[in-house]
């Protein structure tokens, strides 16, 4: 649903069928926010699903929801949605690493992905707590590197068809070394990482005057 929210917000910002799309966007945001509990968002909403928070990641959980909702809020100028996104982001930033479910470094559900999300949200808001979280997860990314293993020292923790998990050398974007490299480059250069539009989290940074660019 966070991805649907951003796509609808992009359509509204582009002036595409806004009279039809805007009500869909507002309904999607209302539904999304209603699904959280004090511990965070779940993996999904279905009969029989445990009422437990999802892991901390882009693909599921508070960090990805917060980044997507923040961009959507900026696209359609909804300060209340931005405030909600900040609350969710801070909750994610305060989650202990041992409760995060993070075991590898990829963009999708790993340490580099979290570092990138928190860094993007910090640059967009100036929130020091998010900066601290970004630095923590990038430091954890570097700690996960194992020289002479995988691709560039990184391996991905992936399941097979029987849901058994194992380490694999993955050069890919979402779970492998390419995505890790992009996140680290984004954290250490002044070039805006517009490649993350594909992840629907391309929140514009603040300008020198403290306003979105």
Secondary structure by P-SEA (a helix, b strand, c coil): caaaaaaaaaaaaaccaaaaaaaaaaaaaaaaaaacccccccccccccccccccccccccccaaaaaaaaaaaaaaccaaaaaaaaaaaaaaaaccccccccccccccccaaaaaaaaaaaaaacccaaaaaaaaaaaaaaaaacccccccccccccccccccbbbbbbcccccccaaaaaaaaaaacccccccccccccccccccccccccc
